[in-house]
Amino acid sequence: MKIIVGLGNPGEQYQNTRHNIGWLALDAWVDPTDWRHEKKFNALIHKDGETLFVKPLSFMNESGQVVQKVMSYYNLLPKKFGLIKAKGAELNDTLTVIQDELDIDFGKWRLTENSSSAGHRGIQSIINHLKTQKFNRLRLGIKNDLLRTHIAPEKFVLQSFNREEKDKLTNIFSSIDILKLQ
């Protein structure tokens, strides 16, 4: 089984923000009516064959709790993990996390593995809860130098996409081969 997690924040005020690009990507790939709320995970879940798509309903900085619950429930944590006390387990074959990335230009994306959080609090939460950074990350660029010039990063990520960016999101998401993530 593969787990694909899209990071975002719950609440209408965050719905179309840069920080929620992980959720927006999943919404482009999964019919909105196919999501079901799973209280035991605090997440929206969609299962497609051997792939489980996950939208944590926690705030970004607490995403690790949700991911740990899902991975544990489906017995996807390596046996050596035990109660998540071991460090450095390899999860590259199992887990992909979709995140916003300030260091990549809007419209670009990069698939990476085994990388640090680089200050992304949602990713750091996952690393902290799973005790490893050895998982895949789909880093979707949100960088817009024109808008970001005078805005602090923590405020910039919570801004909505402008009209031009919104119009391009569908093309960006369709350029990503979701099957390679599975």
N, C-alpha and C positions, 0 to 999 in steps of 0.2 A: 504494500500500500504506500502511496505517496501522499504527502500533506503539502498543500499550497496555501499559505497564509497571506492575506492582504492586510497590511496595516492601515489603520485609520482611527478616527475618534467617533464615538457615537454622538448623536444629536444633530438636529436639523441645521444648527448654526455652523457645523463643520462639514456638511454634506459635500460641497463642491470646492473645498479648500485643497491647497497643494499637499498638505499633510495627509490627505485622504486619497491620494492617487492609487494606493494599493487596493482600497475598496472599489474605486472607480474602475480599475482594470478588471477586477473580478466581476463587477457588474456588466462589463462589456463582453465577458466570456460565458457568463452563467445567466440564464433567464431569471429576472427578478422574482418571478413566482416560484422558482425552484428552491429558494432558500428556506430553511426551517430553523426556528430558534431552539437551541439546546441549552436549557438552564444549567445542566451539570457542567458545561464548559464555559458558560457566559459568552456564547458565540452564535453566530449564524453559520449554518453548515449546509453544504451541498455535496452529495456523493455521486460521482460519475465513474462507474466501474471500480477500478482500484485506486481512484484519486479522490481525496477528500479536500474540498475547498473550504477555507475557514476565514470568517470575518469576526475577529474578537470584538466583543461589545464592551470591553474594558477601555479605559483611556490608553492612549499610545504607550505611556510610560509604564503601564502594567500588563503589556501584551504577553510577557513571559509566563505569567500565571496561566493564561488561557492555553498557550502553546504546550506548556508542560502537562496540563490536564488532558489535552487531546492526545498527545504522544503517549502518555502513560495509559490512558483508557484503551487505546488500540494496540498496546504492547509493542510500541515502536521504539522504545528506548532500549539500547543494547543491554544484555543481561549483566554485563560488568557494571552498568550504571547503578544497579540496585535501587537505592532510594535517592538517586541523583547526588550521590556523594563523590563519585568518581569524576575526574576532569578529563576533557579532551576527547569525548566519544565522537566517532565519525557518523554524522547524520546526512552526509551529502547525497546518499542514495534515497533518502526518505523525505527530507524537509527542504522546501524552498519558501523564502519569505519575500514578499513584494513590498518595497518601501519607496518613499520619496528620497531623492538625493539632490542636495544643494550644490554639490560639486560637479554635476553633470548638466549640460545645457538642456533646456526644455526641448523635448522632441527626441532626445537621444536616450539610450538605455544601455545597461551593461549587466551581464550575468557574471557573478563572481562567486567564489567559494572560499571558505576558511579565512575570512577577513574580519578585522576588528569592527567595532561599532562606528568608529570615526566620529563619535559624539552623538550619534543618533540614539535617542533614549529608548525608543521602542525596541531597537535591535539590542541595545545593552541589557534591557530587561530580559529578553529571550536568552542572551548569553548567560546572564546571571542565574536564571532558573534552570537552564539545561547544563550549565557548567562546561559549555563548549561553544566555540565560534565556528566549528566545522560543519556548516550547513550552507546551502546555496542561497544566494540573494539576487533577486532581480531588482536592480537599482534604476528607478525611473527618474530621469532628469527633470528638475523643476526650476533650474537656474534661469533667471531672467535679470541680467545686469541692469537693464534700464529701470526696472521697478525696485530692485533690491538696493540700489545705490545708497539710500538714506534710511533703510528699514533694518532693524535688528533681525537676525535669522529667526528667532523664536516668534516674532510677529509676522515675518514674511511667510513662513510655512502655514500660518493660519489664515492667510488671505485667500479669497476665492480666485480661481483662474479668470483672466479677463476674457472677453468675447472671442478674440482671435485664438487664444490658447484653447478654450473650450471647443471651438470648431475643429481643432487639430487632434484632439484626444482620441477620437474614433480611429483615425488613420494610424496614430501611434500604436494603439492597442492591437489593431489588426496586423501591424508589421511584426508583431511578436508571435512566434510559433509556440502556442500553448502546449503543443504536443512534446516539445523539447523540455518543457518544465515537468512533464509527467514522466 
